[in-house]
Amino acid sequence: MHGLQGAKGSKGDPGPAGPSGEPGARGEKGEMGLAGLQGPKGEMGRKGDPGLHGPMGPQGQKGDPGQPGFKGITGQLGPMGVPGLDGRPGQKGEKGDPGPSGNPGNFNHFIRIAEGGRRGRVEIFYQGSWGTICDDGWGNQDGGVVCRMLGYSRVVSTFTARPGTGQIWLDDVNCSGNEYSIFDCPKPKWGVNNCSHNEDAGVECA
């Protein structure tokens, strides 16, 4: 027959440490955890310093020529220029052929009515050739001098005659009517004019 259990004794001192155990086998890889929430946007960084200039690139090839532009509008005719200075006197020309015979005592070897008779285009002989007179300012006082040069007594009318040819010798003739010859009347220099032959002066004498 067992006896009664005795009282529990006090705790004894710990024994010496046992030797280290061998490492256990590696456990299996755990499942991937859930993705974390997106963090707040960071502050903008400061602007960086400008970089150094790169080397100059090679020159490009010359392009093809462009197409010609449209022709511009013709400009307006400019004002008539100031007459130039008188040139040096030319050499004396050869003696001209004699003019047609006229009434005695007149100047018809220097002036004539081109159509013949009493009415027509006035032509004047200068520097070896016959030419015309522009009708700018042409009137009865000028025509009266011409008629007297041709041996007539008076002028009937002055007008713009049929166009002639050759040089326009005189323009803006301004006779007073008392001159002996049209050579004595005020006028620009010989050959100076702004006319065409559609403005050739005519006269009718009586």
Solvent accessible surface area in square Angstrom, and as a share of the most:
residue,aa,sasa,rsa
1,M,240,1.07
2,H,181,0.81
3,G,71,0.69
4,L,184,0.92
5,Q,181,0.80
6,G,60,0.58
7,A,107,0.83
8,K,199,0.84
9,G,61,0.59
10,S,115,0.74
11,K,196,0.83
12,G,56,0.54
13,D,137,0.71
14,P,131,0.82
15,G,58,0.55
16,P,137,0.86
17,A,106,0.82
18,G,58,0.56
19,P,136,0.85
20,S,116,0.75
21,G,70,0.67
22,E,163,0.73
23,P,133,0.84
24,G,70,0.67
25,A,109,0.84
26,R,239,0.87
27,G,61,0.58
28,E,174,0.78
29,K,200,0.85
30,G,59,0.57
31,E,173,0.77
32,M,188,0.84
33,G,62,0.59
34,L,182,0.90
35,A,103,0.80
36,G,70,0.67
37,L,180,0.90
38,Q,181,0.80
39,G,50,0.48
40,P,136,0.85
41,K,200,0.85
42,G,61,0.58
43,E,176,0.79
44,M,192,0.86
45,G,60,0.58
46,R,204,0.74
47,K,186,0.79
48,G,53,0.51
49,D,122,0.63
50,P,129,0.81
51,G,70,0.67
52,L,178,0.89
53,H,185,0.83
54,G,58,0.55
55,P,134,0.85
56,M,191,0.85
57,G,49,0.47
58,P,135,0.85
59,Q,180,0.80
60,G,61,0.58
61,Q,182,0.81
62,K,200,0.85
63,G,58,0.56
64,D,136,0.71
65,P,129,0.81
66,G,71,0.69
67,Q,173,0.77
68,P,130,0.82
69,G,70,0.67
70,F,209,0.87
71,K,192,0.82
72,G,60,0.58
73,I,175,0.89
74,T,120,0.70
75,G,62,0.60
76,Q,180,0.80
77,L,179,0.89
78,G,48,0.46
79,P,133,0.84
80,M,125,0.56
81,G,57,0.55
82,V,141,0.81
83,P,91,0.57
84,G,68,0.66
85,L,179,0.89
86,D,95,0.49
87,G,67,0.64
88,R,228,0.83
89,P,129,0.81
90,G,71,0.68
91,Q,180,0.80
92,K,199,0.84
93,G,58,0.55
94,E,167,0.75
95,K,200,0.85
96,G,36,0.35
97,D,127,0.66
98,P,127,0.80
99,G,28,0.27
100,P,77,0.48
101,S,114,0.73
102,G,41,0.39
103,N,72,0.37
104,P,135,0.85
105,G,85,0.81
106,N,18,0.09
107,F,49,0.20
108,N,23,0.12
109,H,90,0.40
110,F,79,0.33
111,I,0,0.00
112,R,71,0.26
113,I,14,0.07
114,A,38,0.29
115,E,74,0.33
116,G,42,0.41
117,G,58,0.56
118,R,132,0.48
119,R,123,0.45
120,G,7,0.07
121,R,32,0.12
122,V,0,0.00
123,E,14,0.06
124,I,0,0.00
125,F,44,0.18
126,Y,60,0.23
127,Q,144,0.64
128,G,50,0.48
129,S,49,0.32
130,W,55,0.19
131,G,1,0.01
132,T,0,0.00
133,I,0,0.00
134,C,1,0.01
135,D,33,0.17
136,D,43,0.22
137,G,68,0.65
138,W,29,0.10
139,G,23,0.22
140,N,85,0.44
141,Q,109,0.48
142,D,5,0.03
143,G,0,0.00
144,G,9,0.09
145,V,0,0.00
146,V,0,0.00
147,C,0,0.00
148,R,103,0.38
149,M,0,0.00
150,L,14,0.07
151,G,41,0.40
152,Y,46,0.18
153,S,90,0.58
154,R,143,0.52
155,V,30,0.17
156,V,66,0.38
157,S,35,0.23
158,T,32,0.19
159,F,51,0.21
160,T,74,0.43
161,A,11,0.09
162,R,171,0.63
163,P,77,0.49
164,G,9,0.08
165,T,113,0.66
166,G,57,0.55
167,Q,75,0.33
168,I,14,0.07
169,W,23,0.08
170,L,1,0.00
171,D,4,0.02
172,D,70,0.36
173,V,4,0.02
174,N,103,0.53
175,C,3,0.02
176,S,65,0.42
177,G,17,0.16
178,N,138,0.71
179,E,27,0.12
180,Y,161,0.61
181,S,9,0.06
182,I,0,0.00
183,F,70,0.29
184,D,91,0.47
185,C,5,0.03
186,P,77,0.49
187,K,53,0.23
188,P,49,0.31
189,K,120,0.51
190,W,62,0.22
191,G,27,0.26
192,V,52,0.30
193,N,38,0.20
194,N,102,0.52
195,C,23,0.14
196,S,54,0.35
197,H,43,0.19
198,N,106,0.55
199,E,55,0.25
200,D,0,0.00
201,A,0,0.00
202,G,0,0.00
203,V,0,0.00
204,E,47,0.21
205,C,2,0.01
206,A,34,0.27
